[in-house]
Amino acid sequence: MNATLDKKLRPELIIRLVGVCFFAYLFFGFMLLPCLNTLTSIFNTKNPAGERDAFAVIRFFLAGTMGKFVWNSLRLAVMLVITVNVVGISIVLLTEYFDIKGANILRMGYMTTMIYSGVALVTGYMFLYASDGILTTAMKNAFPNMNPNWFSGYNAVLFTMTFACTSNHMLFLRNAIRGIDYNTVEAARNMGANPFKVLWKVVLPTLIPTLFSLTVMTFITGLCAMSAPTLLGYDSINPEIVRLAGSSTADEAFPQARAALLSIILAMFTIILLTVLSAYERRGHYLSVSKTKAKLQKQKIHNPIANVIAHLYAYVLFIIYMTPVVMIVIFAFQTYSAIRLKKLDLRHWTLINFFGKQDYEYLTSRGKYKTREGSISGVFSNEATLGGIKLSFLLSALAAALACVIVVVACNYIFNKKHKKSGVILEYALLFPWLLPTILICYSYRTYFNSNTVWYVGNRNLYYAENVRLLIVMAYTVTKLPFSLRMIKASFYSIDEELEDAAKNLGASPIRTFLQVKLPIILPSVLAVFALNFNALFTEYDMSATFASSYGTSYAMVIQAMCAEEGLYGYNVNASGRRCASTVFIMIVSGLILYLVYGVGSRDLSERLAIRNRRRKFFQRLTGKTDKENP
């Protein structure tokens, strides 16, 4: 009897039960119930007479101006699909398929969007093209009659997001092209096909599944855009939802229900798109993996005119990508007056935008000089900015790590139960947040947990005071679960089942097999997903804006708020300088993490030994010692 009881209560079973309960709690408590509450709130509105009117918001939507926000988002999403694919496909082909001079340098420029994004990227473009931007100021001096506000609205958002959203192409489409079997390309060329015909007839058809997925991702990104429309003045859905979430019935008619309706509309579009994508994937259109070792060789463009045009196009794109980065880095070391006037002063370089404080003297309306002590301060000496950095770093790291841990454990269960319904149910539960826009999840959290009646969180108001930080971490984690699942699940396919069988034959328990056999194999992929999640969350603005609170002010929100109030009453005089320095800091952090994961972390044993040998020989040349002299 005791032996049977001990067998039933073995550690693996206890851990499995705890895991099932945790996932059920996570799914129903932080995915399903808050979103259902948002859906039902649409039909609980009351008319001016105080009577419940289930269709009041829908009538308001059809009769009012709310429809323009949906149309504007759809318009942006459709155009982004065209422009992002054109630019994204072309930069990948220019660096990976065609033989373009300086391809390595071009690739570095095109990949700059991977180390800064969101508010940092948009403000970088504004630094150049806004009404007081560097290039706009120069053009205004050359052409006095030009409109200084030309970079705003729809065109500015489309331009900015076109170049901001090509990161996925550089990540996924680049890998897809590298996986093409060169033998097929060579066979087509031997049959007399020119390079462009080979590209059109042989290469692009194998990339269609990847391109289809990228197209859906781009459409959803445009539909749910937040940072660019907010900063550049374009009326789209997400900024309107955030505005309505902070409003009250005293300001306008049922703002919360209107925000909920817009969120549901976004969810409907997202669900339709992902359903189409899933149906397409089920048809079996997958990337073919070459059985040969033939590596793709770059194709030369023999037509001299086409070759010149391709090089010009490549370097024009390079200039567009690199100009904001270069200008921000340079101006990060300029004085506040040079930054405000958007004029380089190469005689005066300073670190004040990063470290230290200075007093600021200004002339009052009464003609007297007044001093604000420490008003000119750097990123790491300004309490508000430093606080935003610490908070964003902590919340982003926690959420990225938590998402990876949950998904790794879940993937192990899914592969162990791949022929059972429980594994399928768990996988679809983790993909559930992908059916909903991020703004809907965050808005649902804000409204649902802003009360003392939610029993499964201890009847605590999670939107109150410091509790909002827990709410932000949960929102960050939930929104990153689907992406983490798709990426980490792919790495589990690389695990040889014979290794697991061998561990079992040696008497290893499932937990020990997972920790000592499976985890070391998938660890590089897990670290890569952690890095991508952290980089995306560290500069995140959209979700933080929804949870707007003095206790949950993220790094991006601090920078944006300071720039909006720059110089007011002599405070935050060099907020633009801090913004430049902050962007440089973000680039360094993101670049370092990506290098550690994709550079150092992705090296196999042979590469590491080769690097160690090169390092050893380098030190031998410096010291003049040989291997025999070394102990």
N, C-alpha and C positions, 0 to 999 in steps of 0.2 A: 504493500500500500504506500509506504513512504517512498519507495523507489519510483513508483508510478507518479506520485505527487511531485517528486524532485524533477522527474523528466518533463512534466507539464510546466513547471515553474523554472525551467532553465533560463539563463540570462538572455539568450537570443529571443525567446518568446516574450519575455518582459519588455525588452527593448522594442520589439515589433509592436506590441500593444501600445506602448507609450508613443511610438511614432505615429500609429494610426490615429490615436486620440489627438495628437498635436496637429496633424494635417486636417482632421475634421474640424478642429477648433479654428485653425487658420482659414480654411475655406469658407465655412459658414459664418464665422465671426467677422472676418476682415475682407471677404470678397463678395459673398452673396447677399447677406442681410443689409449692409449699408447701401448697396446698389438698388435693392428692392425698395428700400425706404425712399430713395430718390425718385424711383418710378411712381410710387403711390402718391408722393407729395404733389405731383402734377394735378391729380384729380381731387385734391383736398382743398382747393382754393375757395375763397369766399368773395362774393360780390359786394359792392358798397353797402348793401342792405344787411350784410352780415350773414347771408344765406349761402350754404355750400353750393358751388356751381362747378361741376366736374369738368366742363368744357370751356370754362372762361379763358384759360390760358391759350387753348388751341384757337379760339376765336380771335383773341388778341394777336396771336401769331399771324393768322391769315389776313387780318385787317390792318395790322400795324406795319412797322418797319423792321421787325425781327427777321423777316425773310431775306433781307439784304445781307445779313451776316452769313447766312448759309450759302447764298449765291457767291459772295466774295470768297469764301473758303473753297467752294467747289471750283471756282474760276482759277484760283491760285494753285490748287492741287493738280488740275488738268494741265496747266501750262508748265508746272514743275516737272511733271512726268516727261514732257517733251524736252525741255531745256536741260534738265539734270542728266537724262539719258544721253543726249547729244554730247554734252561736255564730259560726262563720266566715261562713256565708251571711248571717246576720242583720246582722253588722257591715258587710259589704260593701253590702248593700241599704240599710242606714240611712245610709250615707255617700255612696253613688253613685247609688241609684235613687230613693229617697223624698226628699221635701223636708223635711229635719229641721233645725231651727234649731241653729246652731253645728256644722254638719257638719265644717268644717275642723278645729276643735278636737278633735272626737270622733275624726276620722281620725288625728290625731297621737297621741292616747292609744292607739288600737287598734294602731298601728304600732310601739309601744315595744318589742315583742318582737323586732323586727328589729335593735335595737341592743344588746340583751343577751339571752343565752340560756344554755342548759346549766346549769352549776353556779351561775353568777351569778344566773340567773333563779330557780332553785329556792331558793337561799339568801335571795333577796329575799322570797319568800313565807314562808319559815321565819322570817325576821326579824319578820314580822307574826303568824303563826299558830302557831309552835312553842310548846312548853310554857312558855318564857320570853319569847315574842314580845310585841310591843306590844299588839296587840288581845286576845290571850289573857290577858295580865296585867290589862288593863282589865276584861275580862269576868269574870275570876276575882275581882277586887275587888268587882264588882257581884253576882256569883252565886258565893258561896264553895263551893258543893257541886258545881260543874261539874268535869268531868274535864279537867285541864290538858293531857293528851296526846291530845286529840281530833283534832289535825291530824297524823295518822300513818297508815301503812298504805295500803290500797287507795284509800279515799276521798280522802285527801290527794294521792296520786299522780294520780288521775283529775282532781281539781279543778285542780291545778297544770298538768298537761299539756294540759288542755282549752284554757286560755288561752295556753299557750306555743306550741301547734301551729297557731295561726290565721294565722301569718305567710304561709304559702303561699297562703291565701285572699286576703289583702290584696295579694299580688303578682300571682297568676295569675287568680283569679276577678274581681278588680277590672278588670284589663285586658280580660277577656272581656266583661264588662258594658259597658264603654266602647266596645267594638267592635260593639255591637248597633245595627242600623239603626232609627232612631227612626220612620221611615215605617211600619214594621210595627206599632209600638206605637200610633201615631196612627190607623192604619187600624182596629185592634181597638177603640179607644176610640170612633171614629165609628160603629161598629156597635153601640154601647150597652154595651160591656163595662166593668165597674168596674175600678179600678186593681189590685185583688187578683186578679181573674179574668185580667186582661192579664198579670200577673206569672206566674200559674200556667199559663196556656195558651200564652203567646207567648214570654215571657222565659226562664223556666226550661228549657223544652225545648232552646233553643239553647245552654244552659250545661251540658248533660248530659255531653258529652265531657270538659270541664274538671273537672266535679264527680267524674266517675268516676276520673280520674287522681288528683285530690286525695284521694279515698277510699282508693285503693290506697296512696298515699304515707303517709296517716295510719295505716292499718292496720300497715304495715311499721314506722313510727316507734314505735307502741305495742308491737309485738311485740319490737322491739330496744331498748326503753327501758333507760337505764342510770343517768343522773344522778339523776332523781327517785326511782326505786325504791331506789337506794343510800342517798340522804340521808334519805328518809322512811320507810325500813324496810319495804319490800315485797319479798317473795320472788319475783323474776322470773328469767328465763333469763340475761340478760347479767351481772348482779351475781354469780350463781352460777358462771358460766364464769370470771370474773376471780378469784373466790375459789379455785376449783379449780386454776386455772393457777399460783397461788402456793403450792399445797400439795404434799405429797410422800406417797409410799406409807407412810412412817412415821407419818403423821397419819391417813390413811384409805385405803380400798381404791381402787386405780387411779384417782386423781383426774384425771390427764391424759387418760385415755381417756374418762372421764365428761364432761369439758369438751369433748372432741372430738365426742362423741355429741350433746350439747346444741347445739353449733355446727352440726352437720349437720342437725339437726331444724329449726333456724332457717333454714338454707339451703333446705330442702325447701319450707317455707311461702313463702319469698320467691320461689322459682322458679315455684311454682304461681300466685302472684298476678301476677307479671310476665308469665307466659304468657297468663293470662286478659286482662290489659290489652292485650297485643300483638294477641291475636285480636280484641278489640273494636275496636282502632284499624284493623285490616285490613278491617273491614266498611265503612269509609269514612265513619264518623261524625265529621266534622271541623267545626270552627267556621266558619260562613259569614262571608265578608268582604263587607261592604256595598259596592255599586258606587256608591252615592250619597254625598253629603257631609252627610247629615242627622245631626247630633250628638244623642245621647240627652239628653233634657231630663228633669229630675227631676220625679217625680210627686207631686202634693199628695194628702194623705190628708184627704178631705172629711168623713169621719165624725169628729165631735169626740172621742168616747170612744176610738176607735181611735187618733186622733192623739195624745191624752194618754198612752195606754198605750205607744205607740211611743216617745215622747220619754222617758218614765220608764225604759223598758227600755234605751234607748240610753245614758242617763246613769248608770244603775246599772252597766252594763258598763264604762263609762268610769271610774267610781270603782274598780271591781275591777282594771282594768288599771293605773290611775295611782297608786293608793295605795302599792304596794310601791316604785315609782320615787320618788315624793315623799318617802316616809319614809327611804329609803336615802340620798337626796341630803341631806336635812336632818341625819340622824344622822352622815353622813360628816364633818360639821364640829362634832360634839359631843365632849366629853371621854370618856375611857374609862369613867369611873364612870357617866355618864349613859347610855352605850350598854349597859353591863352591867345597869343597873337598868331599862333601856327606858323612861326618863323624860326628856322634853325639858327642857333647862335653857337657856332662851333668853338668860340673862344671860352665859353663857360659851360663846363660839364659838372654835374653835381650828382650826389647820391641821396639828396634830400627826399626824393620820391620813394626811396626804400627805407632809409634810416634817418633818425634825428628829427629835431624840431627847430623852427625858426619863428621869430616874432614877425608880425605883419603890421605895417603902418599904412593907414589910409586916411584920405581927406574927407571929413564929414561935410554935411550940407551947410554947416556954420563956418566953414573955412578953417577948421582946426584939425590938426593931425591927432589921430587916435591909434593906440597900439593894442593889438590882440596877441597876447602871449601864447606862443606855441601853435598859432593858427595854421602855420605851414608845417605839415608833419608828413612823415613817410608811412608806408604801408605797415611796417613793423614797429612803429612808434605811435600809431593812432589807435586808440583803444577800441573804437567801433570796428575798424577794419580788421584789426588783429583778433577781435572777438568773433567776427564773421568767419575768418579763416579757421580758427580753432573749432567753431561749431560745425562748419561745413565738412571739415576734414574728419571729425569724429563721427558725425552722422553718416557721411558717405562711406567711410571705412566699415562701420558697423553693418550698414545695409548691404553693401557689396559682399562682405564676408558671410552674413546670414543667408543671403540668397544662394551663394555658392554651396554652403553647408547643406541647406535644405534640398537643393537640387541633386547634389552628389548622393545623399542618402536615398532620395527618391528614385534616382536613376538605377542605383544598385537594386532596389526593390523591384523596379519595373523590369529589369533584365532577368531577375530571378523568377518573376511571375509573368513572363512575356506571353505565355499561352493561357493566362487566366484573366478574368474580367477585372479583378482588383487592380492589376497593373495598368490596364487601359483606363480605368476610372481615375486612378491617381494621375496619370499623364494628362488627361483632359482637364482635370481640376487645376493643375499647375499652368495649363495653357489658357485657362479662363480669362485672366487679366488681359490677354491679347485681343479678346473680343471687345474690349471696352477702351475708350480713349483714356489717357492718363488723367485728363482734367475731370472726367466723370468720377473716377475712383477717388481723387483728392477732394472733389466737391462733396461726394457722398460721405467721406470721412468727416469733413468739417461740419456738416449738418447733423449726421447721425450721432457722432460721439460728443457733440456739444450739448450734453445734458447729463443729468445724474440718474438716469433711468436704465442705462445699459447694464444689465446684471452681470454679464460674463466678463466685464472688465472691472468688477467690484463697485459698480455704481459710481464710478469716478468720471468726472468731466475731463476727457483727454484733450480738449481744445483749450483748457484753462491753464494759464501760467506755464510752468515748465513742463507740464504734461504734454504740451504740443510737440515737444521734441520726440517723444515716444511715437506719437502719431505720424510724424514726418518719417521716422525710421521705418515704420510699418508700411507707409505708402511707398517709400523708396524700394523696400524689399519686394513688395507684392508686384510692383510694376516691372521689376527686373527678373522675376521668376521665369516668364516664358522665354525670353532671350537666353537666359542662362541654361534653361532646359534644352533648347535646340542645339546650343553649342557643346555642352558637356555630354549630352546623350550621344552625339556623334563620336566623341572620344572613347566611349565605352565599346564601340564596335571594333576598336583596335586591340582590345584585350583578347588574347588567344584563350579559348575555352579550355585547352589542354593544360594551361598553367593552373587554372582553378581546379580542374580535376586532379592534377598532381598534388596540390595542396590538401585537398580533401582526403586523398589516399594516404597522405602522411599524417592524418589525424588532426589537421588544423580545423578549428571551429570557423563558422561563417564570418564571425567578426574578425578573427585573426587573418583569415584569407583576404578579407576586404582591406584591412589596414596594411598588410605586408605584401600583398600581391597586386591587387587592383589599384589601390590609391597611388602608389608610386608611378604607375603607367599613365594614369590620367592627370597627374598633378600639374604638368606643364599647361595642359588645356584649362584646368581649373584656375590656375594663376593668371592665364591670359584673359579669361572671362572676368575674374576679379578686377584686373587692371582696366578693362574696357568699362565695366560697371562703375568703378570708382571715378574714372576720368569723366564719365558722363554725368555723374551725380555731384561731383565736387563743384562744378560751375553751373549746376542746374538752377534755373530761374522759374520755370513754369509751375512746378509743384509748390515751390516755396512761396510764390506769389499767392497761391490759393490759400495757404496756411498763414497768411500775413499776420504776424504777431511780434511783439517786442521780445518775446522769449524764443522765437523761432526764426529770427532774421538771418538768412544765409549770406554767404560771402557775396554772391552776385547781387542780392537785394541791397546790401550795404553800399556797394560801389555805385549802383544806380541811384539810390536815394541821395548820396553825397553829391553826385554830379548834377542832379536836379536842383540842389540847394547851394551849388558852388558859389562862394563869395557872398552869400546873403548875410548881412550884418557883420561882415568881416570874418566869418567862420568858413572852414573847409575851402580855403583859398585855392589850394592846389589839388582839388579833388580829381581833376582831369589828369594831373600828373600821377596821382595814386592809381588811377584807373589804368594808365599805361604801365606803371610798375606792376600792378596786380596782374595784368595780362601776361607780362614777361614771367612773373612768378608762376602763373598757371601753366605756361608753356614749359617751364623747367620741370615742374612737378609731373605733368602729364608725360613729357618726353622721357624723363628718367624712369617712370614706371613702365612705359612701353618698351624702353630699351632693356630693362632688367628682365621683362617677361619674354618679349619677342626676340631680343638680341642675345642676352646671356642665357635666359631660361630655356630657349628653344634649341640650344646647341646639344648635339649628341656627344657621346663619349669621345669619338675620334676627333671631333672638332675641338673639344676642350683640351685633349692631349696635344694636338697640333699647336694650339695657342700657347699652352704651357711651354712647349719646346721652343717656340719662337721667342717667348719672353726670357727663357733661360739662356738662349744663345745671345740675345741682346745684352743681358747683364754680363755675360762672359766677355763680350767685346769691350764693354765698358771697363771691366776689372782686369782684363788680360789673362784671366784664368781659363783653364781647360777642364774637361770632365774628369781627367785623372787627378787634377789638383784639388778638386772639390771632394770633401769627405763623403 
